[in-house]
Amino acid sequence: MALFDAVILDWAGTTVDYGCFAPVQAFAEAFGEYGIQPTMDEIRGPMGMLKRDHVRTMLEMERISGEWERIHGRAFTQEDVEQVYLLSESKILGLAGGFTDVKPYVTETVETLRGHGIRIGSTTGYTDAMMGIVAPAAAQKGYIPDCWFSPDSTGHKGRPYPYMIFRNMEALGLSDVRRVMKVGDTVSDIKEGKNAGVYTVGIVEGSSAMGLSMEEYEALSPEDREYACKTVSRKFLEAGADWVVRDIRGVLELI
C-alpha cells in the first residue's frame, strides 16, 4: 500500500514551463512600464504567491520602493499595487499560452503514481483565467491532474495560506493530511505545504528557484550544475521542506 493518497503538484516550474518564465517576463514588463527594471532575484523571490501579493511584495522591497519614490515622487499606494497587478495579469494572459510545455518525466511519473492508486491534485499562483489557458494546453500535451484550485477558489488567499491544498483534499475526498504530499518549485510552495501539515517536497531542476532554462541548465559544467542544485536544495530545506528531489521522478522514491 502506498504511503500517500494524493500528490498535489504546482504548475509553472513544477509540471509545465521549465524555469517558470511566463510570470517572470510578465512582471518584468509590467514594472518596466512604470520605469522600474527589477532584477531576476527580485522577481523570483515571491514566486508562487497570489499574483497580486507578488506585486505588493516586490513594491515593498527596499530598492524597488526607493526607485518608485524617485521616479514617481511619492511612496506607492494600494492603487499602485492594483494597477501594476492588473497590467502584469494582462501580460501573463498574453504570455501563458506560449509556456505550457510539460516538463520532462511529468506524464510518466503521474501515470506511475496513478498506477499505485494515488490521486493527482494541484495548486497554483495563477488565477482561474490564467489556468483557463494553461490547463487545456497542458492537457493537449498529456498532463491532466484530477483537480486544480487557484486562489480564486479560496477568497483570494493564495500561498503561503494552505487553503488550496484543503480544497484539493475536499474534492478528492481525503481526510488525513499525513497521507498527502505537496510538490513545488518555490519557497512559497514549501510554506503552503508546511502550513497545511502535509509532507512537502521541493523540486530542483527547472524550478523558479533555480531560474534557468533547460538549455542554460544543460550547458552548465557538472560542477556548476551540482552547485546550483545544492543552492536550491538548501533554500527549500531552510524553508522547511521535508525532502528535496532533483526532478519529479524522485517523488516515486518517496511513495
Secondary structure, 3 states (H helix, E strand, C coil): CCCCCEEEECCECCCECCCCCHHHHHHHHHHHCCCCCCCHHHHHCCCCCCHHHHHHHHHHCHHHHHHHHHHHCCCCCHHHHHHHHHHHHHHHHHHHHHCCCECCCHHHHHHHHHHCCCEEEEECCCCHHHHHHHHHHHHHCCCCCCCCECHHHHCCCCCCCCHHHHHHHHHHCCCCHHHEEEEECCHHHHHHHHHHCCEEEEECCCCCCCCCCHHHHHHCCHHHHHHHHHHHHHHHHHCCCCEEECCHHHHHHHC
